[in-house]
Amino acid sequence: MRPPRRPEDDRRNDRGANLSRDSGPSRDARPSRDDRPSHDDRPARDQAAGDRPRGARPPQGRDRSYQGDRDGRIQGGKPRNDRYRAARDHAHEPRPRAGFREPTPSRAIAAELLMDVLDDGRPLDDAVATHPGFHRLEPRDRAHARMLVATVLRRKGEFDRLLGRVMQRPAPEKAMHVLRLGLADLRVLSTPDHAAVDNAVRLAQAGGLGGLSGLVNAVLRRLAAEGDQIFAAAKIDPKRENLPRWLRASWEAAYGVEATDAIAEVLLREPPIDLSVRNPREAAAWAEKLGGRAVGGRTVRLDRAEGGVDRLEGYDEGAWWVQDLAATLPAMLLGDVKGKLVYDLCAAPGGKTAQLAAAGAHVTAVDRSARRMMRLGENMARLGFTDVTPVTADLLEWRPEGAADAVLLDAPCSGTGTLRRRPDLAWSKRPDQVAELAELQEKLLEAALKLVKPGGLVVYATCSLEPSEGEDLVRRVLDRGLDADRVPIGADELPARLGVAINAAGELRTTPALLADAGGMDGFFAVRLRRRDAA
C-alpha cells in the first residue's frame, strides 16, 4: 500500500516529476502550433504531452531524482539506487558479452556532468575535478565524456530549438539532457543514427526514466531521419542560437554584428591546445617534437593530446605548461623583468607566474584561494621554478613589506572571453554578475597601484569580452583621477599578426575570432599603466 502523500513531497518534487512544472528549454524552444508533429508522429507527440501510446507500459513509481545529497541524486524508485553512478563506478569491470543494457560509462558521466553544470550551476572544471568516476575512466573515455558535454554546452541553444520543433512541450530536465546528448551524437559527433538513438534510450532507462524512453526513441528517430529538413525549415542559425540573448546583445553593441557572428562561429569549434614553452627560442623545436605548430612568441599549438597533456613529451621535465596564446600577452607588456620583483596578483593556477619566472623575475604570487594556490605550488614544482614566493591572501587586505618594481593583475572576471574552452560559462553567467565583478575589479586595480613603486608599471588584464570589465572600467577609473597614466602598447611588442589587437587607446583587445584560421584564441583585455612619481 502506497504511503499517504506528505507536504514535503510537494516541496521536494523534482523537475522530472511533472511535465507542466518542469524547467526545460527557454521559451524559444517551444514550438508554435503549426510546428508540432503531424498525425504521423503521434507516438512522439502523445508522450511529449504526457499521454501514453496504446499498449505502452506506464512509468513505475515517481521519478525521485534531484532529491537527497549529491551521491544519491540520480535515482529510480529506490533511494540511492544510482544506476548512472553504478555504470560509472564499474567502468573498469569487463562488460557482459550479451544483454548489456547499461549506458556506456562515458555517456553516464556526461549526463552527470550536465546535471552539475546546467542544474546546479557548477563550473564544468570543478564538476570534472570532483567527479570520482570521471577519473576512473580510461583516457579515451574521459576525452569522450568531455567532448559530449562540451558539444551540448556549445550547441544547447540550437539543440533546444530543434527539439522544440518536434515536441509539444519540454520533457523533464533530466530527460532533456539525454535528448541533448543524443543530438550531440547525431548532429555533431557523426555517431551512426541507430547507435546514437540506442545509446540515448539506454541512458534514459539507466537514469530512472524508463517511462520516457519511448519519447527519447521517437524524438531522436525522427530527428535522425528529418533533422536537416526541420533545421532548415526553422531557419536555425547556430551563430545566433547558441549564445544567451544578453551576451550576444553586449557583444553586438561593443564589436558589431559581423564581428559577433565571427566570434560565435569560432565558439562552435573544439579549440586547440596551447602549450607555453619555457624557453621561447625552443618553440619551433617543441612544435616539431609534439606534432604541433608554433604560433605567437612562445606557444606550441596542438590539435589534440591523446591520453591527456600529462602524457606528452616534456611534461614531466617541465619544458612547457598549458596556457592559451592570448593569456601569454599581458605578461609581455611588462617588458624586461629579469632581476625585478614582480607581484603576480590573482595568480593561480600559475600560467603567468611561470612566464614571469621563466623571464628571470623574482615573483611573489598572490591568490586568496588556498586550493588554487596548492595547484600553483604543484605547477611551480613540476616546472622547477624556485624563485617564486606563494602568498595566500586577499589582495584587498594584503600588506607586503615593500613595493614591487612591477605588478601584473589578472583580475577575477566573468570569463566570457574563454567560452572556447569553458562553454559552461555562457549558461551560468548573468548581467548582474558582470556588474558586481566590475565593482570588485575597480577596487583591485586601485589596490594594485598602491603595491608598485612610483614610476613602476601595472598591467591590468581580464579574460572577458565585456567592455564594462575592460575598456569602460579603465576609462572610468582614469577619469576619476587615478594616480596613474596609460602607457600605450606598440605593435612591435606583440607576436606577429597580433598588432591588430591594439585599440585606439593603446590597449590590448583580443577576441576568439583573432587568428580564426589557426584556431582562434581567448578574448582578453589588457592595459598598461604607470604609477605617477611622488610629488
NORNORTA-V235373 format. One line per field, one symbol per residue. phi: phi as a letter, one per 30 degrees, with the letter a starting at -180 (. if undefined). Layout:
phi = ???
This chain:
phi = .ddddceddddceddccbddcdcdddedddddedddededceeddddddjccdeidddecicdcdicidedcddbccceidcdedddddcdddddddbidcdddeddddedddddeddcciddddddddccddeddddeddddddddeddddddbedddddddddcbdaddedddddddddddeddcbchdeedddddddddddddcicedcdddedddddddddbedddedddhdcedcdcbeddddddddddbjddddddddddddcdddccccdecedceddddddcicbdbidbccccdabeijddcddjdddidabdadeddddeddddidceicdbccchdddjddeddddddjdcccccadcddddddddddddddicccbcdbcadedcdbddbdcdabcccdeadiddcdecbddddcccbeddddddddddeddddddddccdeidcbccbbcbcdedcbedddddddddjedabdcecceddcdeicdddcdddiccbcbeddhedcjiaddbbbbcbcddddd
